[in-house]
Amino acid sequence: MPVPWFLLSFALGPSPVVLSLERLVGPQDAAHCSPGLSCHLWGGDMLCLPGNIVSAPGPVLVPTRLQTELVLRCYQETDCDLCVRVAVHLAVRGHWEEPEDEEQFGRAADPDLEEPKNASLQAQVVLSFQAYPTARCVLLEVQVPAALVQPGQSVGSVVFDCFEAAVGAEVRIWSYTQPRYEKELNFTQQLPALPSLSVSADGEDVHLVLDVSEGQRFGLSLYWNQVQGPTKPWWHRNLTGPQTITLNHTDLVPCLCIQVWPLEPDSVRTSICPFTNDSHAHRNLWRVARLQLLPPRGWRLNAPCSLPAEATLCWQAPGGGPCQSLVPPLPRENVTVNKALEFPLLKGHPNLCVQVSSGEKLQMQECLWSDSLGPLKDDKLLVETRGPQDNRSLCALEPSGCAPLLSTASTRAARLGEQLLQDLQSGQCLQLWDDDLGALWACPMDKYIHQRWALVWLACLLFAAVLFILLLLKKDHVKGWLRFLKEDVRSGGAARGRAALLLYSADDAGFERLVGTLASALCQLPLRVVVDLWSRRELSAQGSLAWFHAQRLQTLQEGGMVVLLFSPGAVALCHEWLQDGTSAPGAHRPHDAFSASLSCVLPDFLQGRAPGRYIGAYFDSLLCPDAVPTLFRAVPVLALPSQLPDFLRTLQGPGATRPGWLRDRVEQVSRALQPALDSCLRPPGTQETGFEMGPEAGDRT
């Protein structure tokens, strides 16, 4: 199996020598030897049988050393296997044996007897290779010229290209000659292991972990590997190992591949596609697929990966319901993604839709013409079928099937069958498709719907005219009814007036009467006034602080206002809270909500939440304007009754007053306040006049 080039590069390390591995093209083995030697590789592998060691008859060639080198055997430009090149170094061993008679009588005079000592040497060298699960044995024939034959001297080497091996495997190599004169040489080498690529999921994220050595620089690209056309790049980074890449699970599609390469000149890139069989990736692919209309009649299924999809046309009627398949114009056919396809149609229509299925499951449906031609129309689709001898039949496509136009069926097309035939003959129907087998026509139904609605509108107008005549005849009764309705609206508006929560300090009985008078006058505006004078029973049951919390929350939720009525007692309590952060025990009465409310009112002012929710007020003759603490001037602080118009306008809210209304209400409230205000200013012991407003007045809300 071919080993990815980038994995070889990472496995073999950053050495420049290793990164420039020699590339051998083609699957053929080869042999070459040192200059001066001649060698030949016998074809095919042989059976490895070393045999026993025999005595050398004279000088012989024997292997003395094994040397390996890693190369690449490439079948295509990026399809390479790791291969082990083996070099066998050879030397001459042994001497020529001198005959006994030559030793006694001297060197022979015949020169032919000198030939053996000057002859060349020839040897058959066996290379045995084992790397699980591969085992091979090859035979190399080597010839050394006589000039290089020197006993005990090295004569060169013979090189074999090459033994294929898997990265990370342990290889064992033996070498000997046939016949074998010495013990065979052996060599063991552990090839570098591959880095690992793992994929793990963590909730919505998917982690790609590439186990690359520390400091190894590499390029990483994520792309969509498409069967048709070039790949589409999606993400690219230059990184330093090791790295963990995080992806969202919705980004995974079956053709998402990882391309990695070392950041070195002329490096070869390779790809891994780990999500090909992932079920989530296949679901995501349908989720991102889109249908696109290519005017005038073209369309395309856009998706990052190839899809096993079939498409057909259907007719979608308005009002929902299933889309009805149109087999004649476009029978179910296979779809090639990202390729422009042609509809066999004459015209487009907003009710024509494309259904895309995978197997028996409908994956997507889109009405492509709805964007350019508008929403679905209430048109009736007529199917024309043509037979032999120019026989023609027409039917209307209904949810239950194709119904004949002239029939007694209880369908709209059957009821309007004759009119639809007239529309077809007069050219009012749009022809969508036409061939020898039949045709499709879209006939508008708007005019028939308009006729039905015209009768409805005519009946409505007739009813309105009769009602108008009756009103004219009974105009006196109508006037009385309108007058009653007007009064009812006024009283209902009063009940639903804006809320106002009055907070004050109960300085004395006279001031309490003045506050009660103001509250009663505000109820006539209309306003829904809340004041503790009218809620003593709730105050006793809930406590001042709890009661204020509930009333404040309800008032602000309804869009109302909280009114702070400043008096000398209220100003003193505010200064006490601002200095010490709390009020002295016993400084206020049990039913005094003002003292209890300061724990919530002050934080609103200190944190800037008061504007638009609070308003301040004081009575002209009872308090100097400068006496109001500065903190509370973040909201309007108005004098009563001199600034009563602004006070009432703020309480009513923007847009709530009508011309002339405010003037009347200011006069009404001023008349009500003046006696109570004069009573507060009268010295103690003076006879009081006027009416009294206090706790006894009851709840006016």
N, C-alpha and C positions, 0 to 999 in steps of 0.2 A: 504494500500500500504506500503511495507517495507520501512523503513526510513534508509538512509545510516548511517552506524555506525560512520564514521568520522564526519558527520554533528551533530549527537547526542553528540559526544565528544566535538565539538567546542561549541555547543549550551549550554551544561550543565556546561561548565567552566573547568578550569584546576585543580579543586580539586581532590586529589588522591582517595577520597572516591567515587566521581562520575565517575572517569575514570575506576574504577573497578566495574562497574555495574554488578549485579548478572544476570546470563543468565539462563532463563528457557527454556528448550527444549520441543518442542511439543505444540500443540494448546489447550490442555486440561486445564480447570480451576481446581483449587484445593483449599482446606481449611485446616488449621492446627491451633492448639490453644496452650495455655500455659500449662506447665506441671500440671497434676492433673485434667485438664478439658478434656472432650471428645466433639468432634464436628463432624458434618456431613454436606456436601454440597448437597442440593437437586439438582437433575439433571434438566437441562434446566432453561431458564429464566421464571420469573413469572410476573404477572400483578401487578404493584405497586398501591395498594389502602390502604393508611395509616389508614383510618377510624377515629372514634372519640376516645377521651381519656376515658378510663374506670377506675374504682377504683380497686386497687389491693386487692385481697382477703387475702393477707398476704405477706410474703417476696417474692419478684420477682427480676428477673435479668433485668437490664436496661442498655443501652449504655451510657457511661459517656464522652467518648473522641474518636475522630477519628484521625488517624495518617496515612500518606501516604509515600510511598517510590517508587522511579522510578527503574524499572528493565527492562531487555530485554527479550522479548519472541522470540526465534529463531527457525525458521523452517529448516534452513540449517546453515552452519558455518558462512556465511556472509550475511544471509538473516534474519534480525532481525527487530522487531517492538518495539517501546517504549510502555511500559505497566506500569500501576499504581497499586501498591500493597496497599491494605487498611487493616489497623489493627483497630479493634473495641475493646476498653477497656470496661469491664463490671463491674458492682458493684451490691450489694444487697440493695434493697430499701424495706421499710415496716417491720411490726412486725406481729407475730402471734396474733390473737384476742383471749382474755380469755373469756370463757362462764360465764354467770351471776351466775349459780348455783355453779360453781367451786369457784367463789369468796366468796359465802356465806358459803358453807359447806366444803371448803378446797379442796386439791388436790385429785382427784379420786384414788382409790386404784387399778383400772384396768390398767395394764401397756400398753394395746393396745391404750389407749388414749394418750400416750406420742409419738406415731409414727410420727404424722404430724410435730412436732417440730424437729425431727431428720431426716426428709426425705431430699433427694437431690432436687435441683431446676433444672428445664428445661425451656428453652426459645427458641423461634424462632425469630432470628434476621434478619431483612430485610436490604439489601444494595441497594440503588438506585444510579445509575451513569448516568450523562449526560455530553457529550462533542460533540458538533455539528460535524457531523450529527448522532452521536451514542447515544443511550439511552438503558440502561440495568437495570434489577432488579433481584437480586439473593436472595435466602433464605438459611440461615445458622441455623442449629439446634445445640444448645449448652447445655451440661449437667454439672452441678456443684455438686460434692459429698457433702454430709451433713456436712462433717468435715470442709468444706471451707465456709459454709453458716454462715456468720456473718453480721447481719443487719448493713448497713452503710459502709461496708468494700468492697474494690475492690477484685475481685476474679481472675483477669487475663484478657486475651484478646484472641480474635479469629481473624485469619489473612486470607484474601482472595487473591488468585493469579489468575488472575489479570484482570484489565480493560484496554483494548488497547486504546491508544489515539494518536493523531497526535501531533508532536512537534510543539509548539507554540499555542496549543489550550487552551481554558479555560475549566476546568473540575469542575463539581459540584457534591457533594456526600451527600446523606442523609442516616440516619440510625435510625431505630426504631424497636420495637418488635411487634409481633402479639399475642394477642391484644396489643394495644398501651396504656401504663400506663403513659407516660410522653410525652412532646413535642419532636418531632424528632430532632436529631442532624443534622447539616448541615456544610459543609466544601467546600470552593471554592479555587482553585489553578490555577494559570496561568503558564503553562508549557513554558520553554524557547523557543524562536523563533529560526529558522534556519538561518544561514548566507546565503547570496545570492551569486550566481555565475552568472555573466553577460558577454556577448560577444558583443563587439563593433568593428566596422571597421573604420580605419582612412587611407584612400588612399590605399597604398600597404600593410599596416600592419593591423593585427587583434589583439585586446586586450582582454585577459581573466582576468577579475577582480574578485578575490575571497575576499569577505568581511568577513575577519576573525578578531577577536578581537585583539587589540594592544598587541604585545608581545607573541601571541600564536605561538608556534613552530610546524611546520608540514612538512611532506614530500610530494612532488609533483612530479608525474611522468606522462609523455605523452607517450602513446603507441598506437600501432595499434591492434585493437581487431579483430581477425580473427575467422571466423566460423570454419574453419578447422585448427587444430593444435594449439599450444600455442600462447599466445600473444607475440608481438615483441616490446620490449622496444625501445624507441626513445630518450627520454630526461628525466633526473632526477635531482632534486635539493632538498636540505633541506633549508627551508625558514622560515621566521618569519612574521606573519601577521601584517597588511594587505598587499596584494601583487597584482601587475598587471604584467601579463606575455604577452610579445609581440611576435607574430608570423607573418611570411610573409604569405600573402594570398595564395601563391603557395604551401605552406606546408600543407594546409588543405585538408583532404580526409575524406570520410564519416565515416570510422572506427576509426578516431583519437579520442581517449578517454583520459579523465583526471582521474588519480587515486590519491587520497589524503588520508593521514592517519596522526594521531597525533603521534609525536615523543615520544611515551611512550612504555614501555614493553608490549608485547602481544597485541598490537593494531590491530584492524581489518581494512583492506583496502577496499575501495569501489571505484566505477568508475562512471563517467558521460560521455556520448557520445553526445555532443551538435551539431555535424555536420552531423548527419545521413541523414537528408533530405535537406541539403544545395546543391543547384544546382552548385555553383562554386566548391564545394568539389568534386562532381561527375565528372566535367570536368577535374579537376586536376588529378583525379585517372586515367583516360585514358591517360593523358599526361605522367605520370610516369610509366605506365605499359610497360613491356618489354617482348619480346619473346626470348627464349634461346634454342639453339640446344644442345641436350644431345646425343653425339655419342653412338652407331652408328646410331640409327633411332629414338631416343627419343627426346622429346621437352617439354617445360614448359612455361606457361604464368606466369611471375613474377609480382606481384602487392601487395601493402600493404594491400588491402582489397579484399573481395570477389566481383566478377563482374558477372552480368548477361550476359554471353558471349557465342557465338557460333563460332566454327572454321571450316574451310574447306581448302582443298588444291587447288591451282590454278597454271597455267602455264604462266609465264611472258616472252614474247618474247622480244629480244633486240630492241632498238629503240623506246621504249615507248609503249603507247597503254594500254588498260585495261588488267588486269590479268584474264585469262579465267578459270572458275571454273572446277575442275575435280571431278565430283560427284562420279564415281565408287570407287576410292580408299578411299576417306574419305568423306562420306556424312556429311552434317551439323549436328554437335552434340554439346551438352552443354560442357563447359570447366570448370574445377575446377582449380582455381588459385593455384600457388605454388605446383602443383602436377605433377609429371612426367607422360607424356602420350607417347604412342607408335604410330609411323606412320606405317600403313600397307603396307610398301614399301620394295622392294628388294634392291634398291640402291638409293643413294641421287643424286641430280642434282642441279647445281646452278640456273636453271630456275624454280625450284619448290619453291613456296612461300606459306606462311600461311596467310590467311585472317581471321581476328577476327571481328565479328559484334555484335552489341547490338540492338536487334529488327531488323529493316530493314536498319539500318545505319552502314556502314563500318567504324570501328574505327581505325584499324591498319592493316598494311600489311608488312611482312618482308620476304625476301628470305634468309632463314637461312643458306643454304649451300654456299652462295656466298663468305663468309669469308674463308672457308676451301677449296673449290673447284674452286675458282677463279670467275671472272666476268661472266655475262650472256653470253651464247653461242648461236651461230646461228644454233641451232639444230631444226629439225622438229619433232614434237611429233605425233606419229602414234597411233591411238586408234583401238585396235582389239576387235571386238564383237563376242562372241561365242553363237550360238543358238543350237537348238535341232538337232540331227543327225549329229553332228560335223560340222555344217555350220559356216563358218568364213567370216567376212567382215572387211576390213581395210579402214580407212579414216584418213586424215591429219587434225590436228587442225589448223584452220585458224581464223582470226579475225571475219569472217562472220559466223563461225560455223565449223562443221566437214565435209570436202569436200572429196568425194571418190578419190582414187588415180588415177584410170584409168577413167578419165572423160575429157570433152571438156572445162572445166572451165578455165578461164584466171588467174589461180593461179600458183605460183611457184611449189607447190606440184603436181598439175595436169600435168604441163609441164615435171616434172622430175619423174612422177609416176613409170615408168618402172625401172629407175635407183634406186629409193628408195626401190622397191620390191626386186631387186637384192641385195641391201645392207642388207635388213632384212634377206633374205635367206642365205646370206654368213656370217652372224654373226657380221656384222659391227655396228649394232644398239644395244644400251644399254637397257636392259629390266628393267623397273622401278617398275612394278607391275604385278601380275599374280594371277588369281583365276579362278573359274569355269565360271564366266561371261565374262571374257575378260582379256586383258593385255594392258600395255602401253609401248611404245618403243620410245626412243630418238635417232634419226638418224642424224649424223653430216652432215652439208651442206658445210663444209669448202672447200672440194675438188672441188665442183662445182663453188664456188665463185673464187677459185684460177684459174680454167680453164678460166673463163671470164677475170680475170685480166691479165692472161698470154698473151692473145691476145692484150690487151691494151699495155702492156709493149713491146711486139714485134713490134707493130706499132710505138711506140715511138723510139725504137732503130733504126728502118728502117729510120724514118724521120731524126734522128741525123746523121746517116751515109750519107744520101743524102746531108744534109747541110754541112757536113765536106768536101765532095768531091767538092761541089760548092765553098767552101772557098779556097780550094787548087787551083782550076782553076782560081780564081780571087784574088790571093794573093797580087798583087800589089795594087788593089783597097782596099783590107782589110788593108794593111799597112797604106795607106793614111787615111783611116777612123779611125784607132787606134790613129794615130798621132793627128788628129783633136780632138778626144775624150780626149786625154791627156791634150791638151791645154785648152779644155773647163773645165776640172776638176780643173786645176790650177787656172783659172780665177774665177771659182765658189768658190774655197777655199779662195781666197783673199777677196771675198765679204763677206764671212761668217767668217772672222778672229775674234780673241778674241778682246773684247773692252778694250780700254785704255783711261781714262779721265786724261788730263794733267792740273794741277793747278800750277800757277806760279804768281809771283809778277812782274808787268810791271815796272821794275826799269827805263829802258830807251828804246829808239827805237832799239838800237843795240841788247839788250837782247831779245826783242820781235822777231827780225829777227832770232836770234839763236834758239829760241823756235819753230818758224815756220819751220826752216830747220829740226829740230829734228822730228817734227810731220810729215813732208812730207816724211822723210826717213823711219819712222816707218810704214807708210802706205804701203810700198813696201814689208813688211816682210812675210805674210800680217797681219796687225792689223787694227781694226776699231778704228781710233783715233778721239777723241773729244777734241777740244780746243777752248777757247773763241775767239781766233783770227779769226776763221772761222764761228762764230755764232753771229756777232755783231748785226745783225738785230733782232734775237731772244732775245738777251740780252736787247736791247732797249725796246722791246715790253713786256717782262715778268719781267724784273728786274734781277739783278745779283743773289740774293738769291734764287728766284723761279727757275731760269734757272739751277743753280747748284743743287738744290734739285732734279729736274726732271732728270738731266743727271746722277747724282750719283746713284739714285734709279735704273735707267735703266741699268747702267753699272754693278752694283753689282748683280742685278737679272739675268743678262746674264752670270755671272761668271767672269766678267772682273776685272781690277785693276784700282785703283786711284793712279796716279803718282804725288808726291809732288816735284816740282823742287825748290830747295832752292837756294836763291841768297841773297846778303846782304840786299836788301829791304824786302824779305820774312822773313828772320831771325829777322829783326827789328819788323815787324808786329807780329810775333809769340811771341817775348818777351813782347811786349806791351799787347797782349791778356792775356798772362799768368800772368802778374802783375796786370792789372786793370780789366780783364774780358771783355773788349770791346776795340774797336779801336777808335782813335780820329776822330771826324768829319773832313772830307776833307782831310784825310791822304791818300786816294787812289782815283783813277779815277773812273768815273761812270761805265766804262766797266770792272773794275778789279774784276774778279770772285774770286781771291784768298782771298782777304779781307772778302768778303761776305761768303766764304765757311768755314772760321775758326770757325763759330758758330756751325757747325755740325761736322767738322773734329776733333776738340779738344775733344768733349765728347766721340768719338769713341776711342781715345787713352787713355783718362782718365779711361774709363770703360773696357778696355781690349778687345775691339772688332776689333782693327785695324789689327792684324796679319792675313795674308792671303788675306786681302782686299786692303791694302795700300803698297806702296813702295816709298822710298825716293831717290832722286838723286841730284847731284850738279856737276858743272863743275870745273875740277881740278884747273885751273888757275884763277877762279873768286871767290872762297870761300875756306877758310881753313876748314878741316874736323871737327875740334873741335868747329866750330861756330854753327853747327846744335844743337838746344836745345835737352837736354837729353830725354825729353818726347817722341820725335819722333824716338829715337833709338830703340823703341820696335819693329820696322820693319826694314828690310835691308835698309841702306842708302849707295848708291853706287856712286862712282866718275866716271864721264864721261870725256874723252873716255877711261880712263885707265881700268875701270871695266865694259866696255861695254858688254863683253860676258855674265857675270853674269846678267847684266841688261836685255839683250834680252832673256836669258833663263827664267828668272822669269816672264817676260811679256807673253811669249808664253805658259807657264804652263808646268806641267810634261807630258812627253811622246809626246809632240808636235813637237820636233825637230828630224831631221834625221842626221846620220853621214855625215860630210862635209858641211851640210847646215849652221850651225852656223858660221863656219869660213868665208864663203862667205858673209853672211849678216853683220858680224862685220866689214869686210873690206869695204863693200858698205856704211854702215852708217858712218864710220869714215871719208871716203873721202867726204861725203856730209857735215859733221859737221865742218871739219877743216877750210874752208874759213870763215864761219860765226863766228867761235870762234876767229880766227885771227882778224876779223873786230871789235869784242868787245874789244880786247886787244889793238888795235891801238889808239894812242892819238887822242884827238879831233882835227879836221881840216885836218887830213891826208886823201889823196885821197883814196877812197874805190875801191876795185876791186871785181870781182865775181858777182854772181847773188844775188838778194835780195828776201827773203821770208818773207812775212808779212801778214797783214790783207788783202792785195789785192790779195793774192794767191787764194782766194776762198775756198769753203767748200770741203775738200778732203775726207770726210766720204762717 
